[in-house]
Amino acid sequence: MAARFSGFAVSMDTRSLLESNLGRLTDTALKALKPKTATYQSADGEGLLIEVKASGRKTWMYRYRLGGKAEKLVIGTYPEITLKEARELCFEARREVQRGESPARAKQSSKREEVKEKTVKDFGERFFREIVTRDRKITTIPRRYLDRQIFPAIGALQVSEVSAEDVRSIIWAKKAHGFDAAAADIRGLLKRLFDYAITCGLITVNPVHGLPARHVFKPKSRDRNLSREEIGVFLRAVEASNVRRQFKAGLRLVLLTMVRKSELIQARWSDVHLDQGEWHIPAETSKTGKPHIVYLSSQATALFKELRALASTSELVMPGRSSLKKPFAHNAMNSALKKALETQPIPVFTIHDLRRTASTLLHENGWPSDVVEKALNHTIGGVRGIYNRAEYAEQRKAMLQFWGDFVDAAVRGERMAAVRLAVAA
């Protein structure tokens, strides 16, 4: 079967000529090429070579000179393109050079033809498919930003038409609603999208470069944790507010279980086992990429039972307002927290700060650090993390029940009795 390159078919009768000029490499030698700390190349002859990166990726290349200038044509990867096919494609490329044509520029031009005149919506879908889904395990947030902020504003424009003012208007619209961190996330997503457009040859300048990240949002190191008294103010304010009942239960549940907000939003009833007092967070929704068991206190169990009734027939623990099949938007609980606390005299904090609050107060009450870290689903680093594979199941059960009782006492404005650890470290 004839191989194809740059629109030309290479016939079978070229192979004898190819074999006479090439042939330093063999299939056995190619398979034996192992990655090293730095990229290196191995030549087959007549300008054909294979490049081996530290990652192990092997790429066929053809190096040649045209008009006194050195050029390089990337043919493709091995073993997707075999040794025999690479030689045939190299031979055809060499014929183009002999005619005074540049196979490298022809390939680049062909790619530009494939993607030129693409709208932001069309190219954005390609970017999402080829870049976002490859780099991120959970794509809910970038998908929402594309569909709700980016595509409605500039989706119909050609990629090459988008200006710095266009992207600024999208980012500043988010800032105007008080979501500076989200505005920074949108800027980052737009920058990556247009960086990929440069890679694909659609544009030469990224319009986002005119809007430095430091002018959008400057993140501050977080060290906020609530005191016992502030926990009481927080939960009493949430209970007295007019936010949705699901959010009232959800905010309290995040504090009691020490989970990440995203893990609760994506939770399914198939993973909640109230009869066993356990909530199993699967690897695909766990930030660490590993499954995690949350042992439920009596207080957390009661909240799950309440959410079960509110969820109706949904498979989701917290289905969204408009559909039983989709969870709430990522910022919905943030907005509920902000609304509940708008008249309260305590410093601002985020939902993620509730995890730090639990960690701080449990440590202050004498619970072992390894048990607390395991309950937080943190990865323990260093040598200790390598050798310590303990799950601390019984200790975590006791600790989380203590924590549930501690939070209840804080809401009532009471202090817990002197702590006596139920299980030794």
N, C-alpha and C positions, 0 to 999 in steps of 0.2 A: 504493500500500500504506500502511495506517495505521501511524504510529509509535506506540510504547508507552512509557508512563512512569507509575510508581507504580500500576500495575494498570489504567490507563485507556487506551483506544484513542482516538487523535485522528483524526477522520474527515477526508476530503479537502475537505469543504465549509468547513472552518475556514480554508483557506489564503488566500482572498480577504480575510478580515478581518485575518489576520496581515500580509499584504502592505501593508495600509493603515496599520498601526501601526509596522511594522518596515521595514527596508530600507536602512539606511545602509551595510551591508557587502555585498560581492559576492564571488563565488568568486575572481575575479582579485585583489581586494584582500586576501583571506585568504591566498592563496598568496604575496603580496608582503610579508606581515608577517615581518620578520626579527628574530632575537634581538638584544637589546642587553645591556649590562653589568648592567642591573637589570631586574626584572620590570615590564612595563607592560600596559595594557589598552586595548582598542578597543571602543567601544560600537556595538551595532546598533540600539538603541532599546527602549523599554518594559522596561528592566531587563536585557535580554539583552546580554552582552558576551563578549569572548574575551580571555583572559589569556595573554600570551606570556612565558615564562620565559627566563632567560639560556641554558638548555640547548636552547632551541628548541621545547620542548613547548608546545602550544597547547590551552587548556582552556576549554570553554564554561561560563559561569556565569550565574545569574539572581539579581539583587539585588532585594530587596523589603522592605517594612516590614509587620509584623503586630503589632497591639496596641501600636503605638508603638515597637517594637524592630526594628532592622535585622537581616535575616537573609540568608544566602547559600546558594544551592543549586548544587552542582557537578553539571553535566549530563553532561559527558564530554569526551573529547578530539577534536580535529579533526586529520586528516580522517576518523577512524573514525565520528564523527557529523557529517554534512554540514550545511551552512548551512540547508537546507530542513528537515531533521530537528530541528535545534536550535531553530528558530523554532516548530515544531509542539509540541515538548516544553515550550518556554517558555510557549506559550499555555495548555497544559493546567495547568502549574504555577500560572499566574496565576489560572486559574479556581478552583484549590484555595484560593489566598489570599483570593479574593473570598468564598469560603464560610467563611472564618475558620480554615482549616486551614493547617498549616505543611508544605510539601513537603520542606523540608530535614530536619525532624524525622521525617517519614514515611519518608524514605530511610534515615536512620540506624537507625530502628526496624526496617526491613526487613532491613538488614545484620545487626543483632543477632539477629534471628530466625533468619537463615541459619546463624549460627555458635554460638548459645547451646546449652548442654548438650553441648558438644563435650568429649570426653575429651582428656587431654594427648596421648595417642597419635594421635588423629585430627587434632588441631590441629597437633601436631608434624610430621606428614607434610605438611600444608599449608605450614607454616613452612619446612620443608626444600625443598619444591618451589618456593615463590614467593620465598624470601629467600636461603637458603643457596646454592642452585644458581646464582642470579643473581649473587651477590657473590663466589663462589669458583670458581676454575678446577678445583681438585682438592678433592673433598668427602669423601674417604675418612675423615678423622679425625672431623669432626662426625657423619657417618653412624654411625661406630662408637660414639661417645659416646651418641648417641640410642638405638641398639639395645641396648647393653650396660650402660649406667649409668642413663640417664634413664627410658626406657620401662619396664624391669622394676620400677623403684622407684615411679613415679608415673603410669605410662601409663594406668591404669584410672581415675584420679581425674578429676573434672570440672576444667577449667582454673581455675574460680573457687574450687575447694576447696583448691588447693595453698597451703600455708603456708610461712613462712620456715623453720620446722623441717624441713619436707619437703625443701627444697632444700639446707639445711645438711647433712642426713644423707647426701645423695648426694655432696656435695663433700668432706665430712670422711672418707667411706669411702675416697676416692681418696688423700687425704692420709695416712690411716692406713697405707697400703701404701708410703709414701715417695715418692709421685709428686706433689709440690707444684705443679710447673708444669702438669701435666695437670689437677690439681684447679682451677687458675686458668682453664684453657681451658674446662673444663666449666661453671664459674661464668659465664664470658663467654657461652657458648652458651645457657645457661638465661636469662641476662639479656635477650639478644636475642629469645629465644622469647617471653618474657612481655611485653617491650616491644611486640612485634607483636600480642600478645593485647590490649594496651591500645589499639593502633591500630584493631583490628578490633571493639572495643567489648565484649569479653568480661569484662574486669576494669578496675578503675580504679587499682589499686596493684600495683606489681611486687613479688612476695615476695622477690626476690633483693636488693632495696635494703637489706634488713636485714642483709646480710652483705657488708661492704665488701671490695673486692678486696685492699686492703693487708693485711687480716687472713688472707687465704688464701695469698698468695704475693707476695713483694716481689722482683721480678727484679733481679739484679745485672748490672752491665756485665761482659761477658766479655772477658778479656784473657789467658786461659790458652792457652799453647802448650807442647808437650813439647820437652824438650831431646833431643839425639841419644841420650844415655844412657837417658832415659825411654822413648824409642821402643823401644829394645832390651828394657827391662823389660816394657813393655806387650805387645809381640808374643810374647815368650817365655812370658809368663804366659797369654796367650790360647791359645797352642799347647799348653801343658801342662794347661789346664783341661779339664773334661768337658762344655763347651758343645757344641752341635751343630756338625758339621763345616762346614755352610753358613755359620754365624755366624763361625767362625774365618776362613774364606776371605773372607767379606763385610767384616769389620772391616779386614782387611789391604787389601782392594781399595779401600775408601773412602779409606784413607790414600794408596795408590799413585796412584789416578786423580784425587784431589782433588774428587770429586763430592759432592753432597748425598746424605744417607741415603735420602731419598724417591726420588731418581732411580735408585738401585740397586734398591730394593725393587720399583719398578714396571717395571724393565727387562725387555724381551722379547728372545728369541733372534733374532727377525727384525731387530733393530736392532744386533746384535753381528756384526761381520764380521772373524773371526779371520784369514782369509786376507789381508786388507788391513791388519790391525793397527789397526782402528778400531771404536769403539762410538759409534753415532749416537743421541743423546738427542733424541727428537722434541719439538716445541713444547708438546704437551699435557702432558708430564711434566717439562718444564724450568721451573724457578722463574721465569726471566726471560720465559717465554712465547715464546722463540725457540729454534730447533733448535741443537744444540751437538754438536760432534765431539770425542770423547776419543781421543787417540792412545795406543795401548796399548804399554807397555813389555813386554819379554820376561817379566818377573815377573807383570804383570797378565794377559798372555795365558795363562800357565800356570794362573792362578787361575780364569779363565773356563773353561778346558778342564776343570778339576776340577768346577766348578759345573755344567757341561754334563752330566757323568756323573751327578751327584747329582740333577739336575732330571728325569731319566728322560724321559718323553714330554711334559712340560709346556712350554707356550709361554713361561712365565715363567722368568727367570734364577734367581730364588729363590722357588719355590712354597712355600706354607705347609705346615704339618705335616698338616693334615686334608684338604687339597684341592690337587690339581695345578693347579686353575684360579684359585686365589686366592693373593695374596702373603702373606707373614708380616704379622702385626699391626705397627702403626707402632712400638710400644714393645718389640718382641721383641729387636731388636739392642741396645737400651739395657739391657735386663735381662741379656743375655748379657755385655755389657761390664762391668756392675756385678758379676756373678758371677765373672768371670775375674779381676777386680782386687781382690776383697774381702780378700785377705791380702797385697796388695802395698804396700810402703812409699812410694808416690808420691801426690802430691795428686790429688784427684778431678778428672776432666775428662769432657767429653761427646764424643759422636761428632763433633759439629760442630766441636769444637776441633781435630780432626785436619786440617781444611782450613786453619785458622789456622797450625797447626804447619808444614804443607807450605809455605805462603806465606812464613812467617818464615824458615825454613831455606834456602829457595831464594833469597830476597833476600840473606840473609847470604852465600850462596855465589856471588853476583855475577850472578844471572840478571836480565835487564831486567824492570822492573815491568810494562810492558805485556804481555809474554809471560806472566808469572805470572798477571796478572789475566784474560787471555784463557783460560788453562787452567782457572781457577776459574769461568769462565762468569759473570764479573762484568760489569756494564755500566759502562763508563768514562764518568764525568760531565764536565760542563763543555764548553768549546770543544774541548778535546783529544778528547773522546769523539765530538763531532760530525764532526770531520775525519779521525779515525783509524779507518779501516774495515779495517785489515790483520787477517788471520787468523793470521799468524805460524806457519803449519803446520810448516815445517821446524824452526824454533826450538823449538816445543812438543814435537815428536817427540824432539829431542835432550835437552831439559830433562827430560821424563818418564822417559826411559831413565836419565839421570843420577840422577834421584830414586829410581828402582827400585834402582839399584846402591847409592845412599846408604843406603836403608832396609835392604837386605841386610847391608851392612857394620855398621850399627848393631845388628842382631840378633846378629851374630857378636862384637860388642864391639870392632870395629875402627874405625879412622878412614879416611875416604876420602883418597886421594892428593890433592895440590894440584889445585884445580879448573882445568880449561882449557876454556873454552866452545867447543863444537863449531861453533856458528853465532854470528856477531856480531849485536849488537842491531840 
